């Protein structure tokens, strides 16, 4: 495999990820409408599915989350790290793992992986003790937290639908059109 082929694949992948990550900052402008409508879940699934060196997929999503968290938390006037930050990073790490289970990028496989990742996020990030006394630390409090999170998780479903389509669909389209991307299913990043 030539160096030019590796560089072209890497460039395409990085361009997709940077463009998608920049979209996470758009949700800051419209928090009531776009909260959780971000590309991070799609980036996690995409990296898990396409990176040959899986540690780079984990690193990519964590760095994307970290860099955008610095900016977003500063804009909101919040501390960089809070009670649920570690849990959020764990959720997106789990999404990368779910992405590694995608052996062939098809609508059904990506859809199922996306739903699994969103379910993991919803069930973990909405644990009531992550939010102090906002919800009782009981099963009933957990149910209240899960119900209150439905609009945010709905936005995550819509965000994953859009960004998975752009990332997976865009890359598969590019792979089919440009010979330099065709030889490898996965990226040697």
C-alpha positions in Angstrom: 0.0 0.0 0.0 1.5 3.3 -1.0 2.0 6.3 1.3 -0.3 8.4 -0.9 -3.2 6.0 -0.4 -2.8 6.0 3.4 -2.6 9.8 3.4 -5.7 10.2 1.3 -7.8 7.8 3.4 -6.5 9.5 6.6 -7.3 13.0 5.1 -10.9 11.9 4.2 -11.5 10.4 7.6 -10.1 13.4 9.5 -12.1 15.8 7.4 -15.3 13.9 8.1 -14.6 13.9 11.8 -13.5 17.5 12.1 -16.6 18.7 10.3 -18.8 16.6 12.4 -17.1 17.7 15.6 -17.5 21.3 14.7 -21.3 20.7 14.6 -21.3 19.9 18.3 -20.6 23.6 19.0 -23.8 24.6 17.1 -25.9 23.1 19.8 -24.6 25.8 22.2 -26.4 28.4 20.1 -29.8 26.6 20.4 -29.7 24.6 23.6 -33.4 24.3 24.0 -33.8 22.8 20.5 -30.5 21.1 19.8 -29.4 19.8 23.2 -27.7 16.4 22.6 -28.1 16.8 18.8 -24.4 16.2 18.3 -22.1 14.1 16.1 -20.1 12.5 18.9 -22.1 9.3 19.0 -21.7 9.0 15.2 -18.0 9.7 15.5 -17.6 7.0 18.1 -19.4 4.4 16.0 -17.6 5.5 12.8 -14.2 5.3 14.5 -15.0 1.9 16.0 -16.1 0.6 12.6 -13.3 1.9 10.4 -10.1 2.4 12.4 -7.8 -0.6 12.2 -6.0 0.6 15.3 -8.9 0.6 17.7 -7.1 2.6 20.3 -7.1 5.5 17.9 -10.9 5.3 17.6 -11.2 5.6 21.4 -8.6 8.4 21.4 -10.4 10.3 18.6 -13.8 10.3 20.3 -12.3 11.2 23.7 -10.2 14.0 22.3 -13.2 15.3 20.3 -15.4 15.2 23.4 -12.6 16.8 25.5 -11.8 19.7 23.1 -15.5 20.5 22.6 -16.2 20.2 26.3 -13.6 22.8 27.1 -15.2 25.3 24.7 -18.8 24.4 25.6 -18.4 24.4 29.3 -16.5 27.8 29.1 -19.4 29.2 27.0 -21.9 28.0 29.6 -19.8 29.3 32.5 -19.5 25.8 34.0 -16.5 24.0 35.4 -14.8 21.7 32.9 -15.3 18.6 35.0 -18.5 17.8 36.9 -20.3 14.9 38.6 -21.4 13.2 35.3 -18.3 14.0 33.1 -16.6 10.6 33.8 -19.9 8.8 33.1 -20.3 10.7 29.8 -16.8 9.7 28.7 -17.6 6.1 29.7 -20.8 6.2 27.6 -19.0 7.4 24.5 -16.2 4.9 25.0 -18.9 2.2 25.1 -20.2 3.6 21.8 -16.7 3.1 20.2 -16.8 -0.5 21.4 -20.3 -0.9 19.8 -18.9 0.5 16.6 -16.2 -2.2 16.6 -19.0 -4.7 16.3 -20.1 -3.3 12.9 -18.4 -5.6 10.5 -20.2 -4.3 7.4 -21.5 -0.8 7.1 -25.1 -1.2 6.2 -28.2 0.9 7.1 -29.5 -1.8 9.5 -26.1 -2.5 11.1 -25.4 1.2 11.7 -29.0 1.9 12.9 -28.8 -1.0 15.4 -25.4 0.1 16.7 -26.7 3.7 17.0 -29.8 2.6 19.0 -27.6 0.4 21.3 -25.2 3.3 21.9 -28.0 5.7 22.6 -29.6 3.2 25.0 -26.3 2.8 26.9 -26.0 6.6 27.1 -29.6 7.0 28.3 -29.4 4.3 30.9 -26.0 5.4 32.4 -26.0 9.2 32.1 -29.4 9.5 33.7 -28.6 7.7 36.9 -30.1 10.0 39.6 -27.2 10.2 41.9 -25.2 12.0 39.1 -27.4 15.1 39.6 -27.2 15.6 43.4 -30.7 16.0 44.8 -32.5 16.8 41.6 -34.0 13.2 41.6 -34.5 10.9 44.5 -31.8 8.2 44.6 -34.4 5.4 44.2 -35.8 3.4 41.4 -38.7 5.9 41.2 -36.1 8.7 40.9 -34.3 6.8 38.2 -37.6 6.5 36.3 -38.2 10.2 36.7 -34.7 11.0 35.4 -35.2 8.6 32.4 -38.5 10.2 31.5 -37.2 13.7 31.9 -34.3 12.8 29.5 -36.6 11.6 26.7 -36.4 14.9 24.7 -32.6 14.9 25.0 -32.3 11.3 23.9 -34.7 12.0 21.0 -32.3 14.7 19.9 -29.5 12.2 20.2 -31.4 9.7 17.9 -31.9 12.5 15.4 -28.3 13.6 15.6 -27.0 10.1 15.2 -29.4 9.6 12.2 -28.0 12.6 10.5 -24.3 12.3 11.4 -24.1 8.5 10.9 -25.6 9.1 7.4 -23.1 11.7 6.7 -20.1 9.8 8.1 -20.9 6.3 7.1 -22.7 7.2 3.9 -20.2 9.8 2.9 -17.3 7.5 3.4 -18.9 4.6 1.7 -19.8 6.8 -1.2 -16.3 8.2 -1.4 -14.9 4.7 -1.2 -17.1 3.6 -4.2 -16.1 6.7 -6.3 -12.4 7.0 -5.6 -10.1 4.1 -6.3 -7.6 5.3 -3.7 -10.2 4.6 -0.9 -11.4 1.3 -2.3 -8.8 -1.3 -1.3 -9.2 -1.2 2.4 -12.4 -1.7 4.4 -10.8 -0.2 7.4 -8.4 2.8 7.8 -4.9 2.2 8.8 -4.9 5.1 11.2 
